[in-house]
Amino acid sequence: MSAPTVIALHGNLGSSNDWQRLDIEGLVAVDLWAFSGMSLEEFARFLTEEIRPEGERVVIAGYSLGGRLALQAMASFPEAWAGAIILSAHPGLQSDMERENRRAIDEEWARKAQGIPWPKFLEEWNSQPVLSSSPFSEQQLGLEGRRSAISKAFHDWSLGTQSDLREPLKGFSPPVLWITGARDRKFHQLGEEMSEVFSRFEHISLPGRGHRVLDPLAAVKIQDWLAHL
């Protein structure tokens, strides 16, 4: 059987190059900043109906922010995908207070993305505890020209605007590969919990990795999983 097409979504302050450099067969990396004016639900529909190629076996993949967008598409259109690869992603906050607090935090990030010098913004972003244990890409410096789209994404695609997808995702029956870094305790635990959501599920924890797991070791694990899909 031929390799499936893999529609891949990058993380926040990332780019399609983050996926392309992994050299995964059949991969189509999406530039999320071209779509950040859409809501989570609108993008899920556009991704499924306009970007996903018709008549092919298609796996959806996403890292961090891209993982949340992938989960939205999986919950909304479960029949469209032959499988899913999710890296360091959150399935949704579980209380209105948590969502309200997160929206306020992301509105501040949206303001900073537009209003402060780009190197200062990147310094603040990369110093967050969830990211500080992982190396950042120098390619982030080249995203200054996309800062308006990135600011919109903080607003429209905030974790605070996302529903808790755990229950809707129980309707997703294709295989799911979930990858986290062993040093990223919060997202590792979320990955462990998702075994209760998906019926065909594998969680891989990458040793020595933090939140940022789009690297050659992840590529090896993904290629092996795809070979057996």
C-alpha positions in Angstrom: 0.0 0.0 0.0 1.3 3.4 -0.9 2.3 5.9 1.8 -0.6 8.2 3.0 -0.5 11.9 2.5 0.3 13.7 5.8 -1.3 17.1 6.2 1.0 18.8 8.9 0.3 21.9 11.0 3.1 23.7 12.8 3.1 25.3 16.2 2.8 28.9 17.5 5.7 31.1 16.4 6.6 28.3 14.0 6.4 27.8 10.2 5.8 25.1 7.7 9.6 24.6 7.5 9.5 23.0 11.0 7.7 20.0 9.4 9.4 20.1 6.0 12.9 19.6 7.5 11.8 16.2 9.0 11.7 14.7 5.5 8.6 12.6 6.0 7.3 10.9 2.9 4.0 12.3 1.6 4.1 15.3 3.8 2.2 18.5 3.0 3.1 21.3 5.5 0.5 24.0 5.9 1.4 27.7 6.5 -1.0 28.5 9.3 -0.4 32.2 9.3 -2.3 32.4 6.0 -5.5 31.4 7.8 -5.3 33.0 11.3 -8.3 35.2 10.7 -10.5 32.1 10.8 -12.1 30.6 13.9 -11.0 27.2 15.1 -14.2 25.7 13.6 -13.9 27.6 10.3 -10.3 26.5 9.9 -11.2 22.8 10.6 -13.8 22.9 7.9 -11.5 24.7 5.4 -8.7 22.3 6.1 -10.9 19.3 5.6 -12.9 20.4 2.6 -10.3 22.6 0.7 -6.8 21.5 1.7 -7.2 17.8 2.3 -6.9 16.1 -1.1 -9.9 14.1 -2.3 -9.6 10.4 -3.0 -6.5 9.8 -0.9 -5.6 8.2 2.4 -4.8 11.3 4.5 -3.3 11.5 8.0 -3.6 14.7 9.9 -0.6 15.8 12.0 -0.1 18.8 14.3 2.4 20.1 16.8 1.3 22.2 19.8 -1.0 24.9 18.3 -1.2 22.9 15.2 -2.1 19.9 17.3 -5.0 21.7 18.7 -6.2 22.7 15.2 -5.8 19.1 14.1 -7.8 17.9 17.1 -10.6 20.3 16.2 -10.7 18.8 12.6 -10.6 15.3 14.0 -13.6 16.1 16.3 -15.6 17.9 13.6 -14.8 15.6 10.7 -13.7 12.2 12.0 -14.5 10.3 8.9 -12.2 12.5 6.8 -8.9 11.1 8.2 -7.1 7.8 8.0 -5.1 8.5 11.2 -3.7 11.3 13.3 -0.2 12.3 14.7 -0.4 14.7 17.6 2.7 16.2 19.3 2.6 18.2 22.5 -1.0 19.3 22.2 -3.8 20.2 24.6 -7.3 18.7 24.1 -9.0 21.6 25.9 -9.4 23.3 29.2 -12.2 21.9 31.4 -13.7 24.9 33.1 -15.0 28.3 32.1 -12.7 30.0 34.6 -9.6 28.3 33.1 -10.8 29.4 29.6 -11.4 32.9 30.6 -8.0 33.2 32.3 -6.3 31.8 29.2 -8.1 34.2 26.9 -6.8 37.1 29.0 -3.3 35.8 28.8 -3.4 35.3 25.1 -4.9 38.7 24.5 -1.8 40.1 26.2 0.4 38.0 23.9 -1.6 39.3 20.9 -0.9 42.8 22.0 2.8 42.2 22.5 3.1 40.4 19.1 1.9 43.6 17.5 3.4 46.2 19.7 6.8 45.5 21.1 10.1 45.0 19.3 10.2 41.5 17.7 13.4 40.3 19.4 12.0 41.4 22.8 8.7 39.5 22.0 10.6 36.3 21.1 12.7 36.6 24.2 9.6 36.8 26.4 7.8 34.0 24.5 10.7 31.6 24.6 11.4 32.2 28.3 8.1 30.6 29.4 8.6 27.6 31.6 6.9 25.2 29.2 9.4 26.3 26.4 12.5 27.2 28.3 13.8 23.6 28.5 13.8 23.3 24.7 15.9 25.0 22.1 14.1 27.6 19.9 14.6 28.0 16.2 16.4 31.0 14.8 13.8 31.0 12.1 11.4 32.7 14.5 13.4 36.0 13.8 12.2 35.7 10.2 8.5 35.8 11.2 8.5 39.5 12.0 6.7 40.2 8.8 3.8 37.8 9.9 3.3 39.5 13.3 -0.2 40.7 12.4 -1.3 37.2 11.5 0.4 35.8 14.6 -1.4 38.4 16.8 -4.7 37.3 15.2 -3.9 33.7 16.0 -3.4 34.4 19.7 -6.9 35.9 19.7 -8.8 33.5 17.4 -7.0 30.3 18.2 -6.4 30.8 21.9 -6.7 27.7 24.1 -9.3 29.8 25.9 -11.6 29.8 22.8 -11.3 26.0 22.3 -13.9 23.7 23.7 -12.9 20.6 25.8 -12.6 18.1 22.9 -12.2 15.0 25.0 -15.8 13.8 24.6 -16.2 14.7 20.9 -12.9 13.0 20.1 -14.2 9.7 21.4 -15.9 9.4 18.0 -12.6 9.4 16.2 -11.9 5.7 15.4 -8.7 5.7 13.2 -5.3 5.1 14.8 -3.7 8.0 16.8 0.0 8.5 17.5 0.6 10.9 20.4 4.1 12.2 21.0 5.4 14.2 24.0 8.7 15.0 25.5 9.6 13.2 28.7 10.8 16.5 30.3 7.5 18.2 29.5 5.5 16.8 32.5 2.3 18.6 31.9 1.9 17.6 28.3 3.2 14.1 29.0 0.4 13.7 31.5 -2.1 14.9 29.0 -0.8 12.4 26.6 -1.3 9.6 29.1 -4.9 10.7 29.7 -5.8 10.5 26.0 -5.6 6.7 26.2 -9.1 7.0 27.7 -10.3 9.0 24.7 -9.1 7.1 21.6 -9.7 3.4 21.0 -6.6 2.9 18.8 -3.9 4.9 20.5 -0.2 4.9 21.0 1.7 7.4 23.3 5.4 7.8 22.8 7.5 9.8 25.2 10.8 11.1 23.8 13.7 11.0 26.3 15.5 14.2 26.9 12.9 16.3 25.1 10.8 19.2 26.4 7.8 20.7 24.7 9.5 21.1 21.4 9.6 17.6 19.9 9.6 18.3 16.1 13.1 16.8 15.7 14.8 13.8 13.9 13.9 11.3 16.7 10.2 12.2 16.3 10.6 11.8 12.6 11.9 8.3 13.0 8.9 7.4 15.3 6.4 8.9 12.9 7.9 7.2 9.8 7.8 3.8 11.6 4.2 4.4 12.7 3.2 5.4 9.2 4.8 2.3 7.7 2.5 0.2 9.7 -0.7 2.2 9.2 
